């Protein structure tokens, strides 16, 4: 009997963690369930020895053609270089996941502006955007390059140097009903080691409602450049101006409740029989959360913890549904953790430049509600840094001034944000070349005759010449 063909997916990971990787792991599940390939996901930290991974891949594939997907790479140059090395040695390397298309073809106008990001086409055989099930057709005849040219979602540079970009398939819920959570591994001196996942993800919504419709916004000049007549830069933005995922995915909508329940049913269990904690992938979960918790209870599924990621305005609007959810959670012994609120800033000028669609008062109202819920539902509700939450706080930014610093510090002090809200470390503003702020940077370059430096797919807004 012929053994299965083999494929591997490589993804970025943090040291000493045990969380799942929904995108790569569901892709591996779809491949195994619908093709004659077995597929594993290899989590790679910055400190991992690539020579050991390469040795493992040689043993894993043997004499077979190496077929290696790369997804959720977090902009890591070491993984792009590793893919290039594997490709040059004859492997088929595939770039997938968020922003795979623009990262493959490069930054807008790079041929005319040579300092701009030229893309990773040299590191990958091709890229694939959209649903993972598009790989099913590809894998039927993966070594036939004519197959690449006609496969849905594929983008590549053809032999005559044309960009071939095929439309992606629509999302099909049938492929999102389950994930095999036992297919994630690390490679070390001891060989291949499975990662026991303690926190998973359940997808209920694809994309972000706030990114469903874009509009023109007006962004300030950087603080270190004097804007002529206090002019602003007009750009088009879908969702937050810094969010590359919003620009890439937009908003597809919510999955059916049956699909979500199927995913939850397939989660690993803790020793007490409850499902391991999971993040509910839904930017606006409160309006359907009571229904979900009731369905889970009716189906006799025991949950330990549900982690939520929210916008401040959606959180405030969902207060009634939150209270209803916490009452159900109390009955079933389930904890609800607001694991991340996208505050991002406590200054209105910064929030406007981020195109958050919120203001400081909205953020502060959300914080008051978070704290009030803790007083009323201490047994089921968590939100603070000590509970493991990491709320969004972006600093530094290109617009930082003494006035903005004073506004921010005043709000932090007045509302005691360091006590329970602010993360241990802020996150510097990251501008991916394909997010809306990438257009902002390029417009400034044109107007001012300067060049910001690029670090792979990231634009270094703090360095220009």
C-alpha positions in Angstrom: 0.0 0.0 0.0 1.4 3.4 -1.0 2.2 5.7 1.8 0.7 9.1 1.8 2.4 12.1 0.2 3.7 14.7 2.6 3.5 18.4 3.2 4.6 20.7 6.0 3.4 24.2 7.0 5.8 26.5 8.7 4.6 29.4 11.0 6.0 32.0 13.4 5.7 31.2 17.1 6.8 32.6 20.5 9.2 30.8 22.8 7.8 28.8 25.7 4.1 29.1 24.5 1.4 26.6 24.0 -1.3 28.4 22.0 -2.8 27.0 18.8 -2.4 28.5 15.3 -5.9 28.4 13.8 -5.0 29.4 10.2 -2.1 26.9 9.7 -3.7 24.1 11.7 -7.1 24.3 9.9 -5.2 24.4 6.6 -3.4 21.2 7.6 -6.7 19.6 8.7 -8.3 20.5 5.3 -5.4 19.0 3.4 -5.3 15.8 5.3 -9.1 15.3 5.2 -9.4 16.0 1.4 -6.2 14.9 -0.3 -3.8 12.0 -0.1 -1.3 14.1 1.8 -0.4 14.1 5.5 0.4 17.6 6.7 2.0 18.8 9.9 2.5 22.4 11.2 6.0 23.4 12.4 6.1 26.3 14.8 9.3 28.2 14.5 10.6 30.8 17.1 13.3 33.4 16.4 15.8 31.3 18.4 15.2 28.0 16.6 18.1 26.5 14.8 17.1 26.4 11.1 19.7 23.7 10.4 17.9 21.4 12.7 14.6 22.2 11.0 16.2 21.6 7.6 17.6 18.3 8.7 14.2 17.2 9.9 12.6 18.2 6.6 15.2 16.1 4.7 14.2 13.1 6.8 10.5 13.9 6.7 10.3 14.1 2.9 13.0 11.6 2.0 13.2 11.3 -1.7 9.9 13.1 -2.2 9.5 16.6 -3.5 9.5 19.1 -0.6 6.2 20.9 -0.5 6.2 23.5 2.2 3.6 26.2 3.0 4.5 29.3 5.0 1.7 31.1 6.9 1.3 33.6 9.8 4.9 34.7 9.5 4.6 38.0 11.4 6.9 39.7 9.0 9.9 37.7 10.1 12.9 38.1 7.7 14.5 34.9 9.0 11.5 32.8 7.8 11.5 34.5 4.4 15.2 33.8 4.0 14.6 30.2 5.1 12.0 29.8 2.4 14.3 31.3 -0.2 17.0 28.8 0.7 14.6 25.9 0.5 13.2 27.1 -2.8 16.7 27.5 -4.3 17.3 23.9 -3.3 14.3 22.6 -5.3 11.4 22.8 -2.8 8.0 24.1 -3.7 7.4 26.9 -1.2 4.0 28.5 -0.9 3.2 31.8 0.8 -0.3 31.8 2.4 -2.3 33.6 5.1 -3.1 37.3 5.5 -1.4 39.7 3.0 0.1 36.9 1.1 -0.7 38.6 -2.2 0.8 42.0 -1.6 3.8 40.5 0.3 4.5 38.3 -2.8 4.2 41.0 -5.5 5.7 43.8 -3.4 4.9 47.4 -2.5 2.9 49.7 -4.7 5.3 51.4 -7.2 8.5 49.6 -6.2 9.7 49.3 -9.8 9.7 53.1 -10.1 10.9 53.7 -6.5 13.7 51.3 -5.9 13.9 51.9 -2.1 10.4 50.4 -1.7 9.7 46.8 -0.7 10.2 44.5 -3.8 8.2 41.6 -2.5 9.0 38.0 -1.7 8.5 36.4 -5.0 12.1 35.3 -4.9 11.4 33.3 -1.7 8.3 31.5 -2.8 7.2 29.5 -5.8 3.8 31.2 -5.6 1.4 32.7 -3.1 -2.2 31.7 -2.4 -4.9 34.0 -1.0 -8.2 33.1 0.4 -9.6 29.8 1.8 -7.3 27.0 2.5 -9.4 24.4 0.6 -8.0 25.9 -2.6 -4.9 23.8 -1.9 -6.9 20.6 -2.6 -6.9 21.1 -6.4 -3.3 22.3 -6.4 -2.0 19.2 -4.5 -3.6 16.9 -7.1 -0.8 17.8 -9.5 1.4 20.1 -7.5 4.6 19.6 -9.6 2.8 20.7 -12.8 3.4 24.4 -13.1 0.6 24.7 -15.6 -1.7 23.7 -12.7 -0.4 26.7 -10.7 -1.4 29.1 -13.5 -5.1 28.1 -13.4 -5.6 27.3 -9.7 -8.0 29.6 -7.7 -6.3 32.1 -5.3 -2.8 31.6 -6.8 -0.5 34.6 -7.6 2.9 34.0 -9.3 5.4 35.5 -11.6 5.2 33.6 -14.9 8.3 32.5 -16.9 7.8 35.6 -19.1 7.7 37.8 -16.0 4.0 38.5 -16.0 2.1 38.7 -12.7 -0.6 36.0 -12.8 -3.2 36.5 -10.1 -6.3 34.2 -10.0 -9.4 35.2 -8.1 -9.9 33.3 -4.8 -12.8 31.0 -4.1 -15.6 32.2 -1.8 -15.5 30.9 1.8 -17.2 27.6 2.3 -18.3 26.8 5.9 -18.1 23.1 5.4 -14.3 23.3 5.5 -14.4 25.3 8.8 -16.3 22.9 11.0 -13.3 21.2 12.7 -9.6 21.6 13.4 -7.2 18.9 14.3 -5.3 20.5 17.3 -2.7 17.7 17.6 -0.8 18.6 14.4 1.5 21.4 15.8 5.2 20.6 16.5 8.5 22.2 17.4 11.9 21.0 16.0 14.8 20.9 18.4 18.0 18.9 19.2 15.8 16.1 20.4 13.9 16.0 17.1 10.2 16.6 16.5 8.2 17.5 19.6 4.4 17.9 19.7 3.0 21.1 21.3 0.2 20.4 23.8 -2.1 23.3 23.1 -3.7 24.9 26.1 -5.4 27.8 24.4 -7.2 27.4 21.0 -9.3 29.6 18.7 -12.8 29.2 17.3 -13.7 31.2 14.3 -17.2 32.8 14.3 -16.6 35.8 12.0 -14.3 36.3 9.0 -12.9 39.8 8.8 -14.1 42.8 10.7 -17.4 44.7 10.4 -15.6 48.0 10.8 -13.6 47.1 7.7 -16.7 46.2 5.7 -16.9 49.7 4.1 -14.0 52.0 3.5 -14.0 55.8 3.3 -11.6 58.7 2.8 -9.8 59.9 6.0 -7.4 62.8 6.7 -4.1 62.0 8.5 -1.8 64.5 10.1 1.8 65.0 8.9 4.4 63.3 11.1 5.4 65.5 14.1 9.0 65.9 12.9 7.9 67.3 9.5 6.2 70.7 9.3 3.0 70.4 7.3 2.6 73.3 4.8 -0.4 75.3 6.0 -1.2 72.5 8.4 -2.3 70.3 5.5 -3.4 66.7 6.1 -2.9 63.7 3.9 -6.1 62.2 2.5 -6.1 58.4 2.0 -8.7 55.7 1.7 -9.0 53.3 4.6 -11.0 50.1 5.3 -11.0 49.7 9.1 -8.2 51.0 11.3 -5.5 52.8 9.2 -2.7 50.6 10.6 -4.6 47.2 10.2 -3.2 45.2 7.3 -5.6 42.3 8.0 -8.6 44.6 7.6 -7.2 45.8 4.3 -6.7 42.2 3.2 -9.9 40.5 4.3 -12.5 43.2 4.6 -15.6 41.6 6.1 -17.2 38.3 5.0 -19.7 37.9 7.8 -20.5 35.4 10.5 -20.5 31.6 10.2 -23.5 29.6 11.1 -24.1 28.5 14.7 -23.8 24.8 13.7 -20.3 25.5 12.3 -19.2 27.3 15.4 -20.6 24.5 17.7 -18.8 21.9 15.6 -15.5 23.6 16.2 -16.1 23.9 19.9 -17.1 20.2 20.1 -13.8 19.3 18.5 -11.6 21.2 21.0 -9.3 19.3 23.3 -10.4 18.8 26.9 -8.7 19.5 30.2 -8.4 16.9 32.9 -11.7 18.0 34.4 -13.5 17.3 31.1 -14.0 20.9 30.2 -12.9 22.3 26.8 -9.6 24.2 26.9 -9.9 28.0 26.9 -10.4 29.4 23.4 -10.4 32.8 21.7 -13.7 33.5 19.9 -12.6 35.0 16.6 -15.3 37.7 16.3 -14.8 41.4 16.4 -18.3 42.0 17.6 -19.2 38.9 19.7 -21.5 40.2 22.4 -24.7 40.3 20.3 -24.6 36.5 19.6 -22.7 35.4 22.7 -25.8 34.6 24.8 -27.2 32.4 22.0 -23.9 30.6 21.7 -23.6 30.0 25.4 -27.2 28.7 25.5 -26.5 26.3 22.6 -23.3 25.1 24.2 -25.3 24.4 27.4 -28.1 22.6 25.6 -25.6 20.4 23.8 -24.0 19.5 27.2 -20.6 20.9 26.2 -18.6 22.1 29.2 -16.5 25.2 28.7 -13.7 26.5 30.9 -13.0 29.9 29.5 -14.0 32.0 26.4 -11.6 34.8 25.4 -13.0 37.9 23.6 -11.3 40.6 21.6 -13.4 43.7 21.2 -13.6 47.3 20.1 -14.6 49.8 22.8 -17.7 51.0 21.0 -19.0 47.5 20.3 -18.4 46.6 23.9 -20.5 49.5 25.2 -23.3 48.8 22.7 -23.4 45.1 23.8 -23.7 45.8 27.6 -27.2 44.2 27.9 -26.1 41.0 26.0 -22.9 40.9 28.1 -24.9 40.8 31.3 -27.1 38.1 29.9 -24.0 36.1 28.8 -22.4 36.4 32.3 -25.5 35.1 33.9 -25.4 32.0 31.7 -21.6 31.7 32.3 -22.3 31.8 36.0 -24.7 28.9 35.7 -22.3 26.7 33.8 -19.1 27.6 35.6 -17.6 29.3 32.5 -15.2 32.3 32.8 -15.4 35.1 30.2 -12.1 36.9 29.7 -11.9 40.1 27.8 -8.4 39.3 26.6 -7.9 42.4 24.4 -9.7 45.7 24.0 -8.5 47.7 21.1 -8.0 51.0 22.9 -4.8 51.9 21.0 -4.5 55.4 22.4 -5.9 57.9 25.0 -5.6 61.0 22.9 -8.2 62.0 20.3 -5.7 63.1 17.7 -4.0 59.7 17.7 -7.4 57.9 17.6 -8.3 60.0 14.6 -5.1 59.2 12.8 -5.6 55.5 13.6 -9.1 55.8 12.1 -10.4 53.9 15.1 -13.9 55.4 14.8 -13.9 56.0 18.5 -12.7 58.8 20.9 -11.1 58.9 24.3 -14.5 59.3 26.1 -15.6 56.0 24.4 -12.5 54.3 25.7 -13.0 55.6 29.2 -16.7 54.6 29.2 -15.6 51.1 28.2 -13.1 50.9 31.1 -15.8 52.0 33.6 -18.1 49.3 32.3 -15.3 46.6 32.4 -14.6 47.5 36.1 -18.4 47.6 37.0 -18.9 44.1 35.5 -16.0 42.9 37.7 -17.9 44.1 40.8 -21.1 42.3 39.8 -19.6 39.2 38.2 -16.3 38.6 40.0 -16.7 34.8 39.6 -17.2 34.8 35.8 -15.8 38.1 34.4 -12.1 39.0 33.9 -10.6 41.9 32.0 -7.4 43.1 33.7 -3.7 42.7 33.1 -3.4 40.5 36.1 -6.0 38.1 34.5 -3.8 37.7 31.5 -5.5 40.4 29.3 -3.3 42.4 26.9 -5.2 45.5 25.7 -4.1 47.5 22.7 -1.9 50.5 23.4 0.2 51.9 20.6 3.3 53.9 21.4 5.4 55.5 19.9 3.7 56.9 16.8 4.8 59.4 14.1 2.5 62.0 15.6 3.8 62.1 19.2 4.2 65.7 20.5 4.5 67.1 24.0 0.8 68.0 24.0 -0.2 64.4 23.0 2.1 63.0 25.7 0.5 65.3 28.3 -3.0 64.3 27.3 -2.2 60.7 27.4 -0.4 60.8 30.8 -3.3 62.9 32.3 -5.8 60.3 31.3 -3.6 57.4 32.5 -3.2 59.1 35.9 -6.8 60.3 36.3 -8.3 56.9 35.6 -5.6 54.7 37.1 -5.0 52.9 33.9 -1.6 51.5 35.0 -3.4 49.5 37.7 -5.4 47.2 35.4 -5.6 48.3 31.8 -2.2 49.2 30.3 0.0 46.3 29.1 3.5 45.9 30.6 4.9 47.3 27.4 3.3 49.4 24.7 3.4 48.3 21.0 5.2 50.6 18.6 3.1 51.6 15.5 3.8 49.0 12.8 3.1 50.2 9.3 2.8 47.3 6.8 3.3 48.4 3.3 -0.2 47.3 2.2 -2.2 49.0 5.0 -3.8 52.4 4.6 -0.9 54.1 6.4 1.4 52.7 3.7 -0.4 55.1 1.3 0.1 57.9 3.8 3.8 57.3 3.9 4.1 57.1 0.2 2.2 60.4 -0.3 4.5 62.1 2.2 7.6 60.8 0.3 6.2 62.2 -2.9 5.4 65.6 -1.4 8.6 66.0 0.7 11.1 64.3 -1.6 12.2 61.9 1.2 12.6 58.2 1.4 11.5 56.2 4.4 13.5 53.0 5.0 12.0 49.6 4.5 12.5 46.5 6.8 11.1 43.7 4.7 7.4 44.3 4.4 7.4 47.0 7.1 7.9 50.8 6.5 10.2 52.3 9.1 8.4 55.6 9.7 11.1 56.7 12.2 13.9 56.6 9.6 14.1 58.6 6.4 16.7 60.2 4.2 
